[in-house]
Amino acid sequence: MSLRGGRGDLRDWIGDHLDPLEAHAPAGGAVASDFDLSKAYGPDEVDNPLTPAAVLIALVERDAGLSVILTRRADTLRRHTGQIALPGGRRDPGEAPWQTALREAHEEIGLEPAYVSPVGLSTPYRTGTGYLITPVVGFVRPGFSLTPNPDEVAEIFETPFGFLMDPANLEEHERALPNGETRRFYAYTHEDRFIWGATAGMLRALYDRLYGAAVA
C-alpha cells in the first residue's frame, strides 16, 4: 500500500500487519537481532535473562506523508553516545510495551501521550547488550511540541517514513570489534545522519512486517 494513502486506511493497513498491543510474545516467535548479519558474532551461550525494553516508532502524520521521530543520544551517556535512536527504554514491572514506549517518549522528548495513537507491536529486537526491545508503532497527530531531556537526548528530528521503507536505501556496513571479530549491521544514511545498529535493524524488521523480506 502507498504510504500516501488515506490516513484511516493507512492506519488500518499498518495495524493489520502488527501484533496486538497487549501481545506478550511475537506471532510465530520471530525475533530480529544485532546478530542477523553476523552469525559468528552472537550472544553468549550462558542462560542470562534479557532485560525487557520498548521503543516508540512514532509515525507523524504530515501533509507530505509520514515521518518518524528519531533522536541523537546525549554525548554524556555511558553507552551508545551520540547514536541515532528511537525514544524508549527499560520496561518497568507490570508495564505493557506500549505503556513503556509512551512513558519513555514523554520523559525523553516531551511527547504528550494524548497525541499518540498506538496501533500495534512490531518484531521484538535482541541487542548485543542484553536487551529484548519491543517496538511499538504509533501514529502521532500534528500540533505537539517536543523538549529534549538534556540528560538523554542531544537532538530530536524527523526522517521520512517512505525513505526508511525503501529497500534501496538499506545499507550493510561492518566494523571491527575489540576482540578482532567483524560485525556487520544494517544502516541508513539520510542527509547528514547515519542511522545504524539496533535502530536500523528495528526499522528494517518493520519493513519486513509490512512488505515482506527486504532486498539487501
VEXVEX-354719 format. One line per field, with one value per residue (C-alpha): residue number from 1; residue in three letters; z negated, x, y. Coordinates in nm, 2 decimals, decimal comma, padded with zeros to 4 digits, m for minus. Last residue first. Layout:
<atoms>
num <- NUM; ...;
residu <- ALA; ...;
c3 <- Z; ...;
c1 <- X; ...;
c2 <- Y; ...;
</atoms>
This chain:
<atoms>
num <- 216; 215; 214; 213; 212; 211; 210; 209; 208; 207; 206; 205; 204; 203; 202; 201; 200; 199; 198; 197; 196; 195; 194; 193; 192; 191; 190; 189; 188; 187; 186; 185; 184; 183; 182; 181; 180; 179; 178; 177; 176; 175; 174; 173; 172; 171; 170; 169; 168; 167; 166; 165; 164; 163; 162; 161; 160; 159; 158; 157; 156; 155; 154; 153; 152; 151; 150; 149; 148; 147; 146; 145; 144; 143; 142; 141; 140; 139; 138; 137; 136; 135; 134; 133; 132; 131; 130; 129; 128; 127; 126; 125; 124; 123; 122; 121; 120; 119; 118; 117; 116; 115; 114; 113; 112; 111; 110; 109; 108; 107; 106; 105; 104; 103; 102; 101; 100; 99; 98; 97; 96; 95; 94; 93; 92; 91; 90; 89; 88; 87; 86; 85; 84; 83; 82; 81; 80; 79; 78; 77; 76; 75; 74; 73; 72; 71; 70; 69; 68; 67; 66; 65; 64; 63; 62; 61; 60; 59; 58; 57; 56; 55; 54; 53; 52; 51; 50; 49; 48; 47; 46; 45; 44; 43; 42; 41; 40; 39; 38; 37; 36; 35; 34; 33; 32; 31; 30; 29; 28; 27; 26; 25; 24; 23; 22; 21; 20; 19; 18; 17; 16; 15; 14; 13; 12; 11; 10; 9; 8; 7; 6; 5; 4; 3; 2; 1;
residu <- ALA; VAL; ALA; ALA; GLY; TYR; LEU; ARG; ASP; TYR; LEU; ALA; ARG; LEU; MET; GLY; ALA; THR; ALA; GLY; TRP; ILE; PHE; ARG; ASP; GLU; HIS; THR; TYR; ALA; TYR; PHE; ARG; ARG; THR; GLU; GLY; ASN; PRO; LEU; ALA; ARG; GLU; HIS; GLU; GLU; LEU; ASN; ALA; PRO; ASP; MET; LEU; PHE; GLY; PHE; PRO; THR; GLU; PHE; ILE; GLU; ALA; VAL; GLU; ASP; PRO; ASN; PRO; THR; LEU; SER; PHE; GLY; PRO; ARG; VAL; PHE; GLY; VAL; VAL; PRO; THR; ILE; LEU; TYR; GLY; THR; GLY; THR; ARG; TYR; PRO; THR; SER; LEU; GLY; VAL; PRO; SER; VAL; TYR; ALA; PRO; GLU; LEU; GLY; ILE; GLU; GLU; HIS; ALA; GLU; ARG; LEU; ALA; THR; GLN; TRP; PRO; ALA; GLU; GLY; PRO; ASP; ARG; ARG; GLY; GLY; PRO; LEU; ALA; ILE; GLN; GLY; THR; HIS; ARG; ARG; LEU; THR; ASP; ALA; ARG; ARG; THR; LEU; ILE; VAL; SER; LEU; GLY; ALA; ASP; ARG; GLU; VAL; LEU; ALA; ILE; LEU; VAL; ALA; ALA; PRO; THR; LEU; PRO; ASN; ASP; VAL; GLU; ASP; PRO; GLY; TYR; ALA; LYS; SER; LEU; ASP; PHE; ASP; SER; ALA; VAL; ALA; GLY; GLY; ALA; PRO; ALA; HIS; ALA; GLU; LEU; PRO; ASP; LEU; HIS; ASP; GLY; ILE; TRP; ASP; ARG; LEU; ASP; GLY; ARG; GLY; GLY; ARG; LEU; SER; MET;
c3 <- m00,10; 00,06; m00,23; m00,32; m00,31; m00,27; m00,61; m00,85; m00,66; m00,66; m01,04; m01,06; m00,86; m01,11; m01,40; m01,25; m01,17; m01,53; m01,66; m01,46; m01,22; m01,13; m01,00; m00,96; m00,72; m00,47; m00,53; m00,56; m00,65; m00,83; m00,88; m01,06; m01,01; m01,30; m01,25; m01,51; m01,65; m02,01; m02,02; m01,74; m01,37; m01,19; m00,90; m00,69; m00,51; m00,36; m00,32; m00,10; 00,20; m00,04; m00,06; m00,40; m00,56; m00,28; m00,29; m00,67; m00,61; m00,89; m01,18; m01,43; m01,80; m01,93; m02,23; m02,42; m02,75; m03,03; m02,82; m02,82; m02,48; m02,45; m02,19; m02,09; m01,96; m01,69; m01,44; m01,51; m01,60; m01,48; m01,69; m01,63; m01,95; m01,90; m02,17; m02,28; m02,43; m02,59; m02,66; m02,52; m02,19; m02,12; m02,07; m01,87; m01,90; m01,57; m01,55; m01,80; m01,73; m01,66; m01,92; m01,88; m02,01; m02,07; m02,41; m02,51; m02,53; m02,36; m02,60; m02,43; m02,68; m02,96; m02,73; m02,48; m02,78; m02,91; m02,57; m02,49; m02,84; m02,82; m02,47; m02,60; m02,88; m03,22; m03,53; m03,63; m03,45; m03,09; m03,00; m02,75; m02,46; m02,20; m01,88; m01,84; m01,65; m01,82; m02,00; m02,29; m02,26; m02,62; m02,91; m02,82; m02,83; m02,45; m02,45; m02,21; m01,88; m01,85; m01,59; m01,52; m01,20; m00,91; m00,73; m00,42; m00,28; m00,48; m00,80; m01,01; m01,24; m01,27; m01,61; m01,63; m02,01; m02,19; m02,44; m02,69; m02,86; m03,00; m02,87; m03,11; m03,12; m03,00; m02,91; m02,54; m02,48; m02,21; m01,86; m01,65; m01,43; m01,28; m01,18; m00,96; m01,20; m01,52; m01,63; m01,65; m01,50; m01,68; m01,54; m01,78; m01,53; m01,64; m01,88; m02,26; m02,52; m02,30; m02,46; m02,17; m01,91; m01,67; m01,35; m00,98; m01,04; m01,22; m00,91; m00,69; m00,95; m00,99; m00,62; m00,56; m00,82; m00,69; m00,32; m00,11; m00,09; m00,23; 00,07; 00,00;
c1 <- 01,97; 01,62; 01,38; 01,17; 00,80; 00,61; 00,47; 00,64; 00,96; 00,97; 00,92; 01,22; 01,42; 01,32; 01,41; 01,76; 01,82; 01,76; 01,95; 02,27; 02,26; 02,11; 02,39; 02,27; 02,40; 02,11; 01,97; 02,21; 02,05; 02,22; 02,22; 02,50; 02,80; 03,03; 03,39; 03,59; 03,92; 03,82; 03,77; 03,51; 03,59; 03,31; 03,08; 02,82; 02,51; 02,28; 01,90; 01,81; 01,71; 01,48; 01,25; 01,07; 01,31; 01,28; 00,90; 00,90; 01,06; 01,31; 01,21; 01,44; 01,52; 01,87; 02,10; 01,89; 01,95; 02,05; 01,93; 01,57; 01,46; 01,15; 00,89; 00,57; 00,26; 00,03; 00,05; m00,12; 00,12; 00,05; 00,20; 00,42; 00,55; 00,89; 00,96; 01,32; 01,49; 01,80; 02,13; 02,40; 02,42; 02,06; 01,75; 01,47; 01,10; 00,90; 00,65; 00,38; 00,04; m00,17; m00,06; m00,24; m00,01; m00,11; m00,25; 00,08; 00,25; 00,59; 00,83; 01,14; 01,30; 01,03; 00,73; 00,88; 00,98; 00,62; 00,47; 00,71; 00,67; 00,29; 00,30; 00,53; 00,28; 00,40; 00,38; 00,74; 00,90; 01,01; 01,35; 01,39; 01,24; 01,27; 01,41; 01,78; 02,06; 02,40; 02,58; 02,69; 02,58; 02,66; 02,78; 02,56; 02,73; 02,72; 02,34; 02,17; 02,05; 01,68; 01,43; 01,07; 00,95; 00,78; 00,45; 00,35; 00,38; 00,09; 00,25; 00,11; 00,39; 00,47; 00,63; 00,82; 00,82; 01,07; 01,03; 01,25; 01,28; 01,62; 01,72; 01,77; 02,12; 02,14; 02,51; 02,55; 02,69; 02,50; 02,64; 02,91; 02,98; 02,63; 02,70; 02,41; 02,13; 02,34; 02,21; 01,87; 01,53; 01,29; 01,01; 00,81; 00,54; 00,34; 00,55; 00,51; 00,34; 00,06; m00,13; m00,08; m00,18; 00,09; 00,14; 00,05; m00,32; m00,21; m00,02; m00,33; m00,57; m00,35; m00,31; m00,69; m00,76; m00,49; m00,58; m00,29; 00,04; 00,24; 00,12; 00,00;
c2 <- m00,63; m00,67; m00,65; m00,95; m00,89; m00,56; m00,45; m00,70; m00,69; m00,31; m00,32; m00,55; m00,30; m00,03; m00,25; m00,32; 00,04; 00,14; m00,16; m00,07; 00,22; 00,56; 00,78; 01,14; 01,40; 01,38; 01,03; 00,74; 00,42; 00,13; m00,25; m00,43; m00,65; m00,72; m00,83; m01,02; m00,88; m00,88; m00,50; m00,54; m00,45; m00,27; m00,37; m00,20; m00,30; m00,04; 00,00; 00,29; 00,08; m00,11; 00,19; 00,18; 00,43; 00,68; 00,65; 00,71; 01,05; 01,13; 01,36; 01,53; 01,55; 01,64; 01,59; 01,35; 01,17; 01,41; 01,71; 01,58; 01,70; 01,93; 01,85; 02,03; 01,86; 02,00; 01,72; 01,38; 01,10; 00,74; 00,47; 00,16; 00,00; m00,17; m00,44; m00,45; m00,75; m00,61; m00,80; m00,56; m00,74; m00,64; m00,85; m00,70; m00,78; m00,76; m00,48; m00,41; m00,25; 00,06; 00,32; 00,65; 00,93; 01,30; 01,23; 01,06; 01,41; 01,39; 01,56; 01,42; 01,17; 01,15; 01,16; 00,92; 00,69; 00,69; 00,63; 00,34; 00,19; 00,19; 00,04; m00,24; m00,33; m00,23; m00,46; m00,42; m00,12; m00,16; m00,03; 00,24; 00,43; 00,71; 00,57; 00,62; 00,78; 00,74; 01,02; 00,80; 00,44; 00,37; 00,59; 00,89; 01,23; 01,28; 01,28; 01,04; 01,17; 01,13; 01,00; 01,08; 00,91; 01,08; 01,01; 01,20; 01,55; 01,68; 01,53; 01,25; 01,17; 00,80; 00,74; 00,41; 00,41; 00,19; m00,09; m00,27; m00,61; m00,71; m01,05; m01,34; m01,49; m01,86; m01,85; m01,93; m01,59; m01,40; m01,40; m01,26; m01,56; m01,52; m01,17; m01,03; m01,13; m01,09; m00,75; m00,91; m00,98; m01,21; m01,42; m01,64; m01,72; m01,42; m01,22; m01,28; m01,07; m00,93; m00,64; m00,40; m00,67; m00,78; m00,59; m00,62; m00,53; m00,21; m00,09; m00,14; 00,01; 00,32; 00,36; 00,33; 00,60; 00,83; 00,79; 00,67; 00,85; 00,55; 00,35; 00,00;
</atoms>
